[in-house]
Amino acid sequence: MNGTIWKTRRGLTRASFRTWGTFPTRPRPKGTLETCPATCVHGYSASRPRLADFAVPGLWCLVGLLFATAGGGARAAEGPSVAGDVALVKPFIGETTTLVVKVDVARLALTDLPDAFKKAVPESDAAYRAWTRDAVQAIKTLQDLTGGQAVYATVGIPLSRSEWPMFLLTRDSPRIDRERLVGRLEPLGKMEAFTREGAIVVAPPNGAPLDAVAPSPRAGMADAFEAVAEYPVQVLLLPPDYVRRTVSELMPTLPRQLGGGPGSVLTEGLVWAALGIDPAELRIELVVQSRTARAAHDLAAHLPKMLRSLYDGLPGLKTRVPGQAFEALLALAEPKVEGDRVAVRLAGPEATTGTAHAVATALAGVQETLHRKQGVNDLKQLVLAMHNYHDMHKVFPPRDEVRDERGNAGLSWRVYLLPFLGEVELYKEFHLEQPWDSPHNKRLIAKMPKVYRSQRDGVEPGHTTYLAPAGDDTIMGGPKATSFRDIVDGTSNTVVLVEVSADRAVPWTAPADYGFDPESPADGLLIDADGRFLAALVDGSVQRLRADAEPEQLRRLFRMSDRNVVDWKKIR
C-alpha cells in the first residue's frame, strides 16, 4: 500500500506487547486493588534500551556534564597511573568492547564559564546557567559517592537486543555509597551494583553477564591512556580487530556520510583514538593512532571532508551550530601528522569561543536525549497502567461512576491511575467525592509522583506535561468512559498521550488535558530540535512524530473511530 496503513477495527491484543520495543510479557499476579495493580506495573518493564539509545548517550552525558560544569581552580593530586588504569579496566574489556571512558573526578574544579558562553552563544546563556546549576550539584554528589575516585566505563557492541556488555566501575572502597550511586544513574535506565576484580561495578540488570565477557586485552590501550593522561576526562575508542576486518571486507568505499573515498582511510588510519578534555581551560585533544605514517597522512587529509559530510547529514546539528561557526571551529581543529599519529588540538584564547559553542551544542543534544528517553519511559509506564486499569474496570479512566451528569470528573484520570502505578497510599489520601481544587485535595498536588514529573525547564511544581488529546472522538476527551471496543481505528493507529510544552502544563490532579486546535493539532506540543514530538499509542508504543505533518494526518491519529487512512510516511 505504498507506506499507507489502513486503520482496523481491532482492539489491543496481547501479541502487541510481545514486540521488542513495547513491553515484554510476564504473568500478572492476581490480587486486590491494593496489591495487584502495583505489582502489575512493576512486573512489566519499559523497552530494553539499545546501545545507541542508552550506553553511548549515557556515557557522553557524563562527559558532557563534567565538561560543562568544570572550570578554573586548583588541581587536586594526580589520579591513578596509566598502569593502574589498564589493570582496573582490563577484566571488563571483552571481544565486543569499543569504548572506554575515564573521568578523574578529583581533578575537576567546579566553577562556572558564563563569560565564554556569553561570547560564544549569547542566546544560550540562560539555558547554560540552568544546566550548570543542576550539573554542579550532580558532580558534587558524584565526588561524594565515589570518595573522589576516578570513574570508568567500558561499552561493547550489543550481543542481542536484551544482552550487551556495558559496565561503569570505580575502585572498591568503603566510602562508596552503592545505593545512591545507582540512584544517580537512574535517568539512564535501571542499574544494579556488585563487586568484582577489586572494583565496584554498575551495570544494567539482565544484561550481558560479566562471567560471559571473555577478557580481550587490547595492545594499544596503555598507549591510548598515555596519550591523554594529562586530561581529567578521557575517552578511548578501541575497535576490535574483527570489526576492522569486517569493515575492510564490506566497505571498500566509505559511504557518502563519511566523505566517500577508500575504506582503508579508516581501517588503516584508525587503530585506536584517544580524546582528552580539560574543562578548566576548555582544552581538547584528539590523538589517532594509525598503522603507518602514510595512513596517518591519508587520514589527516580526509578528516575535514568527513566532518563536513557528517555535519551536512545531521539536520539537528545544523540547526544548533550555524555553518559559519562550524567552519570556524573546523579551521581551529586542523589535523597535524606526528609520525604515525594524527593529532587535533583545541586550546588557547582563540579556540575558547569555538570550543564553548561546541560544548553548548553538545550539552543541548545530551540534555535533549536524556529528557526524551525519560519521556518515552514515563509514557510507556502510563499506558501500561491504563491497560491494567482497563483490565479491572473494562474502561479507560475515569469510569462513568465517578463522573457527574454532564460527564465531567472532579479529578484527573492521573489520580485514578495511582493504584496501578504503585501509589496506593497516595490514592487513599484523596477525597474522591471532592474536586481537585478542594482545600483537602489541593494539598496533595505537591505529592505528584515522579512518573508525571517533567524533566524540562519552566514547568511549575506539581504540574505535568503528560496530557491526553481532548476533543471530538478522542479516547479521554468525551463525556463517557471509553473502552478498547470503541477504538475501531486500531490501537496502533490511535494516540492516547502526548508531551506538551511547559506553558501548556496543568496541575496533575486537575481534569485538564490537551485541547488541541483541529486546524493546528501540533500547536502546544513539546517539539524537539529536529521538529518531532512524543506520542504514546494505545498499543503501548511511543513514537517520535513530525510536528510539521499535515494537520489532517495528526487529527486522524488523535481520533479513535473516524475510519480514515493514516499515512505513516507523512508522519514519521
RODO-2510 file (C-alpha; in nm, 4 decimals, decimal comma):
residues 572
     n   res          X          Y          Z
     1     m     0,0000     0,0000     0,0000
     2     n     0,2991     0,2244    -0,0593
     3     g     0,3560     0,3050     0,3051
     4     t    -0,0111     0,3717     0,3772
     5     i    -0,1569     0,1851     0,6729
     6     w    -0,5322     0,1290     0,6818
     7     k    -0,6905     0,1585     1,0228
     8     t    -0,8612    -0,1538     1,1504
     9     r    -1,1362    -0,2318     1,3956
    10     r    -0,9089    -0,4443     1,6091
    11     g    -0,8523    -0,3553     1,9689
    12     l    -0,5360    -0,4303     2,1620
    13     t    -0,4022    -0,7830     2,1510
    14     r    -0,1505    -0,9176     2,3985
    15     a     0,0696    -1,0012     2,1000
    16     s     0,1370    -0,6294     2,0588
    17     f     0,3256    -0,6354     2,3878
    18     r     0,5482    -0,9169     2,2685
    19     t     0,7188    -0,6948     2,0156
    20     w     1,0535    -0,5767     2,1450
    21     g     1,0365    -0,2021     2,1909
    22     t     0,6998    -0,2059     2,3707
    23     f     0,6568    -0,4223     2,6814
    24     p     0,7739    -0,7788     2,7358
    25     t     0,5020    -1,0073     2,8590
    26     r     0,5089    -1,1551     3,2059
    27     p     0,2382    -1,3345     3,4050
    28     r     0,0400    -1,0853     3,6108
    29     p    -0,0417    -1,1994     3,9626
    30     k    -0,3929    -1,1907     4,0909
    31     g    -0,4761    -0,9728     4,3861
    32     t    -0,6771    -0,6883     4,5258
    33     l    -0,6732    -0,3269     4,4217
    34     e    -0,4051    -0,2560     4,6795
    35     t    -0,1689    -0,5294     4,5598
    36     c    -0,2402    -0,6336     4,2047
    37     p    -0,2068    -0,3108     4,0065
    38     a     0,1131    -0,2057     4,1753
    39     t     0,2618    -0,5482     4,1177
    40     c     0,1428    -0,5439     3,7586
    41     v     0,3190    -0,2190     3,6861
    42     h     0,6433    -0,3360     3,8368
    43     g     0,6060    -0,6783     3,6800
    44     y     0,6440    -0,5287     3,3345
    45     s     0,9326    -0,3121     3,2278
    46     a     0,9923    -0,0489     2,9645
    47     s     1,1698    -0,1485     2,6472
    48     r     1,5235    -0,2731     2,6826
    49     p     1,7490     0,0128     2,5722
    50     r     1,9799    -0,0477     2,2829
    51     l     2,3438     0,0598     2,2781
    52     a     2,2709     0,3565     2,0562
    53     d     1,9767     0,4615     2,2734
    54     f     2,1398     0,4235     2,6115
    55     a     2,5047     0,3394     2,6503
    56     v     2,6735     0,5931     2,4254
    57     p     2,4396     0,8865     2,5081
    58     g     2,4673     0,7946     2,8755
    59     l     2,8455     0,7980     2,8748
    60     w     2,8584     1,1171     2,6743
    61     c     2,6097     1,2672     2,9168
    62     l     2,8566     1,2010     3,1983
    63     v     3,1407     1,3502     2,9964
    64     g     2,9279     1,6409     2,8783
    65     l     2,8078     1,7352     3,2228
    66     l     3,1574     1,7220     3,3651
    67     f     3,2872     1,9326     3,0796
    68     a     3,0129     2,1902     3,1153
    69     t     3,0366     2,2351     3,4884
    70     a     3,4106     2,2286     3,5368
    71     g     3,6136     2,5471     3,5161
    72     g     3,9232     2,7056     3,6613
    73     g     4,0580     2,6317     4,0039
    74     a     4,3367     2,4494     4,1796
    75     r     4,4096     2,0953     4,0675
    76     a     4,3945     1,8033     4,3033
    77     a     4,6615     1,5352     4,3197
    78     e     4,7243     1,3330     4,0068
    79     g     4,4945     1,0393     3,9522
    80     p     4,5857     0,6712     3,9075
    81     s     4,8772     0,5826     3,6815
    82     v     4,8301     0,4516     3,3301
    83     a     4,9274     0,1061     3,4519
    84     g     4,6635     0,1342     3,7238
    85     d     4,4019     0,2405     3,4689
    86     v     4,4781    -0,0572     3,2469
    87     a     4,4769    -0,3027     3,5374
    88     l     4,1375    -0,1838     3,6584
    89     v     3,9501    -0,1876     3,3272
    90     k     4,1240    -0,4885     3,1697
    91     p     3,8841    -0,7508     3,3167
    92     f     3,5937    -0,5572     3,1660
    93     i     3,7351    -0,5349     2,8127
    94     g     3,5609    -0,8053     2,6123
    95     e     3,5637    -0,9067     2,2487
    96     t     3,2931    -0,6525     2,1650
    97     t     3,4254    -0,3587     2,3701
    98     t     3,4732    -0,0485     2,1567
    99     l     3,4676     0,2409     2,4037
   100     v     3,6430     0,3138     2,7334
   101     v     3,5765     0,6300     2,9331
   102     k     3,7628     0,7653     3,2356
   103     v     3,6517     1,0646     3,4414
   104     d     3,9011     1,1639     3,7105
   105     v     3,6531     1,3240     3,9471
   106     a     3,9168     1,4515     4,1923
   107     r     4,0883     1,6579     3,9209
   108     l     3,7794     1,8545     3,8237
   109     a     3,7210     2,2036     3,9576
   110     l     3,3583     2,3136     3,9681
   111     t     3,3418     2,6747     3,8605
   112     d     3,1300     2,8484     3,6011
   113     l     3,2130     2,9559     3,2462
   114     p     2,9397     3,2121     3,1748
   115     d     3,1678     3,4711     3,0107
   116     a     3,2953     3,2266     2,7498
   117     f     2,9438     3,1086     2,6732
   118     k     2,8037     3,4618     2,6551
   119     k     3,0565     3,5403     2,3836
   120     a     3,0050     3,2119     2,2010
   121     v     2,6300     3,1659     2,2227
   122     p     2,4631     3,4619     2,3968
   123     e     2,1193     3,3209     2,3213
   124     s     2,2022     3,0113     2,5284
   125     d     2,3288     3,1849     2,8417
   126     a     2,0132     3,1275     3,0463
   127     a     1,9911     2,7625     2,9440
   128     y     2,3593     2,7131     3,0173
   129     r     2,3213     2,8598     3,3653
   130     a     2,0319     2,6210     3,4333
   131     w     2,2386     2,3236     3,3138
   132     t     2,5306     2,4401     3,5223
   133     r     2,3237     2,4728     3,8381
   134     d     2,1888     2,1204     3,8133
   135     a     2,5104     1,9624     3,6895
   136     v     2,7339     2,1226     3,9541
   137     q     2,5197     1,9624     4,2209
   138     a     2,5300     1,6302     4,0355
   139     i     2,9094     1,6390     4,0109
   140     k     2,9491     1,7265     4,3778
   141     t     2,7250     1,4336     4,4615
   142     l     2,9300     1,2048     4,2354
   143     q     3,2502     1,3143     4,4075
   144     d     3,0914     1,2370     4,7420
   145     l     2,9597     0,8981     4,6308
   146     t     3,2928     0,7832     4,4854
   147     g     3,5163     0,9345     4,7534
   148     g     3,6805     1,1426     4,4820
   149     q     3,7956     0,8341     4,2916
   150     a     3,8048     0,8116     3,9137
   151     v     3,5009     0,6658     3,7388
   152     y     3,5456     0,4356     3,4393
   153     a     3,3134     0,2803     3,1838
   154     t     3,3513     0,0153     2,9148
   155     v     3,0950    -0,0257     2,6396
   156     g     3,0671    -0,3099     2,3925
   157     i     2,8669    -0,3873     2,0823
   158     p     2,5263    -0,5339     2,1825
   159     l     2,5138    -0,9122     2,1726
   160     s     2,1369    -0,9003     2,1290
   161     r     1,8536    -0,6604     2,1925
   162     s     1,8471    -0,7550     2,5588
   163     e     2,2091    -0,8523     2,6200
   164     w     2,5026    -0,6196     2,5858
   165     p     2,8201    -0,5553     2,7876
   166     m     2,8266    -0,2093     2,9415
   167     f     2,9925    -0,1529     3,2791
   168     l     3,0552     0,1547     3,4916
   169     l     3,3162     0,0970     3,7601
   170     t     3,5333     0,2550     4,0259
   171     r     3,7830     0,1135     4,2712
   172     d     3,6228    -0,0649     4,5647
   173     s     3,6137     0,1468     4,8793
   174     p     3,4009     0,1528     5,1962
   175     r     3,3398     0,5225     5,1271
   176     i     3,1290     0,4435     4,8231
   177     d     2,7522     0,4527     4,8671
   178     r     2,6384     0,1935     4,6145
   179     e     2,2671     0,2541     4,6513
   180     r     2,2957     0,6260     4,5928
   181     l     2,5436     0,5744     4,3105
   182     v     2,2953     0,3512     4,1303
   183     g     2,0222     0,6056     4,2011
   184     r     2,2184     0,8843     4,0330
   185     l     2,2260     0,6807     3,7128
   186     e     1,8523     0,6138     3,7207
   187     p     1,7719     0,8575     3,4347
   188     l     1,9747     0,6329     3,2047
   189     g     1,7819     0,3188     3,2960
   190     k     1,7611     0,0507     3,5625
   191     m     2,1006    -0,0444     3,7098
   192     e     2,2478    -0,2690     3,9774
   193     a     2,5853    -0,2726     4,1596
   194     f     2,8196    -0,5586     4,2529
   195     t     3,1859    -0,6116     4,3408
   196     r     3,4304    -0,7854     4,1059
   197     e     3,8062    -0,7774     4,0441
   198     g     3,8644    -0,5094     4,3092
   199     a     3,6077    -0,2771     4,1562
   200     i     3,2520    -0,1740     4,2295
   201     v     3,0671    -0,2331     3,9047
   202     v     2,7363    -0,0772     3,7982
   203     a     2,5576    -0,2383     3,5044
   204     p     2,2061    -0,2920     3,3658
   205     p     2,0360    -0,5970     3,5182
   206     n     1,9777    -0,8904     3,2861
   207     g     2,2423    -0,7520     3,0510
   208     a     2,5418    -0,9489     2,9385
   209     p     2,6652    -1,1381     3,2478
   210     l     3,0154    -1,0409     3,3458
   211     d     3,1127    -1,4088     3,3566
   212     a     3,0296    -1,4305     2,9862
   213     v     3,2636    -1,1442     2,8946
   214     a     3,5822    -1,3202     2,7819
   215     p     3,8718    -1,0806     2,8506
   216     s     4,0145    -0,9467     2,5252
   217     p     4,3232    -0,7337     2,6015
   218     r     4,3980    -0,4515     2,3574
   219     a     4,7638    -0,3968     2,2854
   220     g     4,7149    -0,0252     2,2293
   221     m     4,5100     0,0520     2,5384
   222     a     4,8055     0,1610     2,7527
   223     d     4,9336     0,3837     2,4715
   224     a     4,5872     0,5373     2,4312
   225     f     4,5603     0,6150     2,8032
   226     e     4,9135     0,7577     2,7967
   227     a     4,8361     0,9844     2,5000
   228     v     4,5759     1,1802     2,7014
   229     a     4,6955     1,1079     3,0557
   230     e     4,7125     1,4773     3,1486
   231     y     4,3397     1,5260     3,0907
   232     p     4,0816     1,4614     3,3643
   233     v     3,8280     1,3376     3,1076
   234     q     3,9479     1,0642     2,8703
   235     v     3,7547     0,8766     2,6023
   236     l     3,9223     0,5858     2,4209
   237     l     3,7966     0,4282     2,1010
   238     l     3,9367     0,0743     2,0757
   239     p     3,7800    -0,1043     1,7778
   240     p     3,8311    -0,4822     1,7879
   241     d     4,0341    -0,6340     1,5056
   242     y     3,7360    -0,8278     1,3711
   243     v     3,5443    -0,5017     1,3298
   244     r     3,8294    -0,3636     1,1208
   245     r     3,8336    -0,6798     0,9105
   246     t     3,4581    -0,6661     0,8611
   247     v     3,4661    -0,3011     0,7558
   248     s     3,7539    -0,3746     0,5196
   249     e     3,5612    -0,6564     0,3519
   250     l     3,2165    -0,4955     0,3428
   251     m     3,3075    -0,1307     0,2968
   252     p     3,5838    -0,0957     0,0359
   253     t     3,4460     0,2533    -0,0284
   254     l     3,3334     0,4815     0,2520
   255     p     2,9693     0,5947     0,2388
   256     r     2,8816     0,9488     0,1394
   257     q     2,8063     1,0358     0,5043
   258     l     3,1739     0,9701     0,5868
   259     g     3,3075     1,1667     0,2928
   260     g     3,3475     0,8807     0,0453
   261     g     3,6866     0,7588    -0,0649
   262     p     3,8643     0,4269     0,0020
   263     g     3,7679     0,2404     0,3193
   264     s     4,1376     0,1959     0,4010
   265     v     4,1373     0,5582     0,5189
   266     l     3,9659     0,4288     0,8325
   267     t     4,0749     0,0657     0,8507
   268     e     4,4436     0,1622     0,8185
   269     g     4,4192     0,5109     0,9608
   270     l     4,2441     0,4267     1,2867
   271     v     4,3988     0,1651     1,5121
   272     w     4,2788     0,3466     1,8237
   273     a     4,1737     0,7003     1,9133
   274     a     4,2003     0,8901     2,2427
   275     l     4,0098     1,2066     2,3278
   276     g     4,1265     1,4195     2,6212
   277     i     3,9218     1,7020     2,7725
   278     d     4,0487     1,9638     3,0168
   279     p     3,7378     2,1518     3,1285
   280     a     3,9330     2,4012     3,3393
   281     e     4,0882     2,5525     3,0271
   282     l     3,8365     2,4481     2,7604
   283     r     4,1168     2,2418     2,6094
   284     i     4,0548     1,9369     2,3907
   285     e     4,2978     1,6985     2,2227
   286     l     4,2266     1,4074     1,9911
   287     v     4,5030     1,1581     1,9139
   288     v     4,4521     0,8890     1,6493
   289     q     4,6998     0,6033     1,6089
   290     s     4,7424     0,4841     1,2505
   291     r     4,9158     0,1720     1,1212
   292     t     5,1775     0,3660     0,9255
   293     a     5,2888     0,7238     0,8681
   294     r     5,1352     0,7060     0,5184
   295     a     4,7991     0,6001     0,6671
   296     a     4,8219     0,8901     0,9156
   297     h     4,8727     1,1384     0,6279
   298     d     4,5747     0,9934     0,4388
   299     l     4,3503     1,0150     0,7457
   300     a     4,4570     1,3726     0,8273
   301     a     4,3781     1,4791     0,4716
   302     h     4,0383     1,3100     0,4831
   303     l     3,9209     1,4264     0,8269
   304     p     3,7915     1,7749     0,7265
   305     k     3,5910     1,6253     0,4406
   306     m     3,4495     1,3543     0,6676
   307     l     3,3462     1,6060     0,9337
   308     r     3,1774     1,8287     0,6758
   309     s     2,9867     1,5299     0,5391
   310     l     2,8730     1,4329     0,8888
   311     y     2,7668     1,7926     0,9560
   312     d     2,5703     1,8133     0,6311
   313     g     2,3958     1,4850     0,7127
   314     l     2,2763     1,5903     1,0589
   315     p     1,9972     1,8491     1,0273
   316     g     1,9569     1,8654     1,4059
   317     l     2,3218     1,9693     1,4441
   318     k     2,2937     2,2292     1,1693
   319     t     2,0033     2,3958     1,3489
   320     r     2,2193     2,4399     1,6603
   321     v     2,5560     2,5205     1,5025
   322     p     2,5405     2,7630     1,2086
   323     g     2,7613     2,6822     0,9138
   324     q     2,9879     2,9786     0,9776
   325     a     3,0526     2,8693     1,3373
   326     f     3,1176     2,5115     1,2238
   327     e     3,3708     2,6224     0,9630
   328     a     3,5474     2,8447     1,2186
   329     l     3,5733     2,5539     1,4608
   330     l     3,6923     2,3235     1,1843
   331     a     3,9661     2,5703     1,0932
   332     l     4,0862     2,5739     1,4540
   333     a     4,0878     2,1928     1,4647
   334     e     4,3402     2,1398     1,1874
   335     p     4,4750     1,7814     1,1943
   336     k     4,8517     1,7526     1,2355
   337     v     5,0524     1,4426     1,1456
   338     e     5,3086     1,3372     1,4056
   339     g     5,4822     1,0254     1,2807
   340     d     5,2215     0,7500     1,2613
   341     r     4,9662     0,9517     1,4611
   342     v     4,7172     1,2272     1,3826
   343     a     4,6615     1,4954     1,6469
   344     v     4,3856     1,7557     1,6678
   345     r     4,4153     2,0178     1,9412
   346     l     4,1858     2,2984     2,0534
   347     a     4,3479     2,5272     2,3077
   348     g     4,4304     2,8904     2,3827
   349     p     4,2199     3,2094     2,3786
   350     e     4,1331     3,1948     2,0104
   351     a     3,9842     2,8484     2,0482
   352     t     3,7802     2,9266     2,3607
   353     t     3,4810     3,0734     2,1796
   354     g     3,4599     2,7923     1,9254
   355     t     3,5042     2,5293     2,1937
   356     a     3,2397     2,6897     2,4116
   357     h     2,9990     2,6846     2,1187
   358     a     3,0724     2,3160     2,0621
   359     v     3,0210     2,2384     2,4307
   360     a     2,6910     2,4274     2,4389
   361     t     2,5775     2,2307     2,1357
   362     a     2,6844     1,9000     2,2892
   363     l     2,5067     1,9887     2,6128
   364     a     2,1862     2,0700     2,4303
   365     g     2,1989     1,7371     2,2497
   366     v     2,2794     1,5397     2,5640
   367     q     2,0087     1,7141     2,7631
   368     e     1,7534     1,6533     2,4912
   369     t     1,8491     1,2866     2,4575
   370     l     1,8081     1,2232     2,8300
   371     h     1,4810     1,4144     2,8502
   372     r     1,3445     1,2290     2,5503
   373     k     1,4422     0,8921     2,6969
   374     q     1,2791     0,9808     3,0271
   375     g     0,9659     1,0916     2,8424
   376     v     0,9494     0,7656     2,6473
   377     n     0,9837     0,5573     2,9649
   378     d     0,7233     0,7638     3,1534
   379     l     0,4697     0,7455     2,8715
   380     k     0,5121     0,3703     2,8364
   381     q     0,4581     0,3227     3,2081
   382     l     0,1434     0,5369     3,1987
   383     v    -0,0049     0,3477     2,9037
   384     l     0,0675     0,0186     3,0778
   385     a    -0,1105     0,1469     3,3895
   386     m    -0,4067     0,2397     3,1692
   387     h    -0,4185    -0,1164     3,0395
   388     n    -0,4150    -0,2549     3,3908
   389     y    -0,6916    -0,0118     3,4876
   390     h    -0,8904    -0,1299     3,1856
   391     d    -0,8365    -0,4936     3,2831
   392     m    -1,0074    -0,4216     3,6141
   393     h    -1,2764    -0,1695     3,5178
   394     k    -1,3284    -0,2592     3,1487
   395     v    -1,2902     0,1080     3,0510
   396     f    -1,0190     0,3721     3,0477
   397     p    -1,0128     0,6157     3,3401
   398     p    -1,2098     0,7864     3,4736
   399     r    -1,5006     0,5425     3,4686
   400     d    -1,8600     0,6705     3,4435
   401     e    -1,9341     0,6068     3,8130
   402     v    -1,7089     0,8974     3,9163
   403     r    -1,8473     1,1449     3,6597
   404     d    -2,1323     1,3908     3,7089
   405     e    -2,4471     1,4142     3,4981
   406     r    -2,2582     1,6114     3,2320
   407     g    -1,9825     1,3532     3,2113
   408     n    -1,7229     1,5591     3,3966
   409     a    -1,4938     1,4156     3,6627
   410     g    -1,3704     1,6209     3,9549
   411     l    -1,0264     1,4581     3,9438
   412     s    -0,7947     1,3766     3,6573
   413     w    -0,7506     1,0282     3,5132
   414     r    -0,3961     1,0635     3,6505
   415     v    -0,5338     1,0326     4,0039
   416     y    -0,7343     0,7206     3,9218
   417     l    -0,4219     0,5566     3,7799
   418     l    -0,2337     0,5888     4,1103
   419     p    -0,3091     0,2358     4,2399
   420     f    -0,1768     0,0989     3,9103
   421     l     0,1479     0,2949     3,9478
   422     g     0,2401     0,1617     4,2897
   423     e     0,0895     0,4689     4,4616
   424     v    -0,1942     0,3080     4,6574
   425     e    -0,1272     0,5052     4,9762
   426     l    -0,1322     0,8378     4,7935
   427     y    -0,4552     0,7348     4,6218
   428     k    -0,6147     0,6665     4,9611
   429     e    -0,5352     1,0223     5,0713
   430     f    -0,7662     1,1750     4,8096
   431     h    -1,1269     1,2606     4,8879
   432     l    -1,2660     1,1214     4,5657
   433     e    -1,6034     1,2861     4,6121
   434     q    -1,4390     1,6308     4,6128
   435     p    -1,2933     1,8223     4,3137
   436     w    -0,9217     1,8508     4,2562
   437     d    -0,9033     2,2058     4,3947
   438     s    -1,0929     2,1443     4,7176
   439     p    -0,8930     2,2536     5,0270
   440     h    -0,8067     1,8910     5,1083
   441     n    -0,7239     1,7641     4,7598
   442     k    -0,5335     2,0776     4,6673
   443     r    -0,2733     1,9984     4,9323
   444     l    -0,1941     1,6719     4,7510
   445     i    -0,0749     1,8477     4,4347
   446     a     0,2687     1,8780     4,5954
   447     k     0,2872     1,4976     4,6213
   448     m     0,2946     1,4432     4,2448
   449     p     0,4518     1,1016     4,1595
   450     k     0,7765     1,1020     3,9702
   451     v     0,6234     0,9420     3,6618
   452     y     0,4189     1,2594     3,5998
   453     r     0,7152     1,4927     3,6550
   454     s     0,8638     1,6659     3,3534
   455     q     1,2419     1,6974     3,3251
   456     r     1,2065     2,0118     3,1149
   457     d     1,2804     2,3631     3,2322
   458     g     0,9981     2,6053     3,3087
   459     v     0,7401     2,3563     3,4398
   460     e     0,5786     2,4658     3,7664
   461     p     0,5995     2,2303     4,0661
   462     g     0,3010     1,9965     4,0801
   463     h     0,2324     2,0427     3,7085
   464     t     0,2670     1,7767     3,4401
   465     t     0,3266     1,7906     3,0665
   466     y     0,1884     1,4396     3,0033
   467     l    -0,1618     1,5019     2,8745
   468     a    -0,4231     1,3176     2,6717
   469     p    -0,5580     1,4659     2,3485
   470     a    -0,9012     1,6031     2,4366
   471     g    -1,1510     1,6733     2,1632
   472     d    -1,4019     1,5167     1,9337
   473     d    -1,3681     1,1367     1,9123
   474     t    -1,0624     1,1161     2,1428
   475     i    -1,0146     0,8414     2,3988
   476     m    -1,0059     1,0663     2,7055
   477     g    -1,1938     1,3735     2,5848
   478     g    -1,5572     1,2614     2,5758
   479     p    -1,8377     1,2710     2,8338
   480     k    -1,8338     0,8928     2,8752
   481     a    -1,5606     0,6434     2,9521
   482     t    -1,4263     0,4551     2,6520
   483     s    -1,3015     0,1004     2,6116
   484     f    -1,0971    -0,0955     2,3606
   485     r    -1,4085    -0,1798     2,1617
   486     d    -1,4571     0,1932     2,0944
   487     i    -1,1143     0,2208     1,9279
   488     v    -1,2289     0,0990     1,5891
   489     d    -0,9329     0,2596     1,4120
   490     g    -0,6904     0,0241     1,5867
   491     t    -0,4714     0,0638     1,8920
   492     s    -0,1570     0,1040     1,6796
   493     n    -0,3128     0,3959     1,4922
   494     t    -0,4552     0,5969     1,7840
   495     v    -0,2705     0,8350     2,0161
   496     v    -0,3685     0,8313     2,3837
   497     l    -0,0976     1,0537     2,5400
   498     v     0,1341     1,3329     2,4270
   499     e     0,4004     1,5521     2,5856
   500     v     0,3178     1,9242     2,5727
   501     s     0,5295     2,2367     2,6137
   502     a     0,5866     2,3921     2,9570
   503     d     0,3286     2,6674     2,9027
   504     r     0,0582     2,4043     2,8453
   505     a     0,1374     2,2073     3,1635
   506     v    -0,1523     2,1532     3,4064
   507     p    -0,1810     2,0582     3,7750
   508     w    -0,1505     1,6815     3,7666
   509     t    -0,4705     1,6257     3,9666
   510     a    -0,6816     1,8612     3,7543
   511     p    -0,9193     1,7115     3,4940
   512     a    -0,7477     1,9122     3,2199
   513     d    -0,5763     1,7787     2,9087
   514     y    -0,4534     1,8759     2,5643
   515     g    -0,7436     2,0547     2,3993
   516     f    -0,5877     2,0771     2,0558
   517     d    -0,6836     2,3061     1,7704
   518     p    -0,8166     2,0822     1,4887
   519     e    -0,6628     2,3196     1,2347
   520     s    -0,3193     2,3087     1,4037
   521     p    -0,3070     1,9884     1,6110
   522     a     0,0661     2,0263     1,6879
   523     d     0,0413     2,3732     1,8423
   524     g     0,1230     2,3345     2,2110
   525     l     0,3138     2,0066     2,1806
   526     l     0,6729     1,9829     2,3014
   527     i     0,8719     1,9843     1,9767
   528     d     1,2407     1,8947     1,9861
   529     a     1,5233     2,0386     1,7772
   530     d     1,4554     1,8170     1,4763
   531     g     1,0871     1,9061     1,4660
   532     r     0,9360     1,5981     1,6318
   533     f     0,7182     1,5292     1,9336
   534     l     0,6496     1,2273     2,1547
   535     a     0,3183     1,0460     2,1243
   536     a     0,2082     0,7284     2,3039
   537     l    -0,0201     0,4974     2,1082
   538     v    -0,2792     0,2761     2,2717
   539     d    -0,0802    -0,0358     2,1861
   540     g     0,1921     0,0785     2,4285
   541     s     0,4463     0,2040     2,1767
   542     v     0,5862     0,5573     2,1890
   543     q     0,6605     0,7292     1,8589
   544     r     0,8511     1,0423     1,7625
   545     l     0,6288     1,2067     1,5037
   546     r     0,6724     1,5060     1,2760
   547     a     0,5160     1,8233     1,4082
   548     d     0,5035     1,9662     1,0556
   549     a     0,2945     1,6759     0,9265
   550     e    -0,0341     1,7557     0,7573
   551     p    -0,2930     1,8556     1,0210
   552     e    -0,5340     1,6021     0,8771
   553     q    -0,2905     1,3170     0,9444
   554     l    -0,2455     1,4229     1,3087
   555     r    -0,6201     1,4602     1,3566
   556     r    -0,6660     1,1055     1,2334
   557     l    -0,4158     0,9813     1,4896
   558     f    -0,5824     1,1692     1,7766
   559     r    -0,9269     1,0320     1,6866
   560     m    -1,0216     0,6742     1,7625
   561     s    -1,3052     0,5911     1,5236
   562     d    -1,3037     0,8142     1,2158
   563     r    -1,2107     0,5169     0,9907
   564     n    -0,9663     0,7277     0,7907
   565     v    -0,6320     0,6256     0,6450
   566     v    -0,3091     0,7038     0,8327
   567     d    -0,0131     0,7619     0,6014
   568     w     0,2821     0,6886     0,8269
   569     k     0,5287     0,8079     0,5638
   570     k     0,3946     1,1586     0,6154
   571     i     0,4048     1,1421     0,9948
   572     r     0,7233     0,9603     1,0963
***
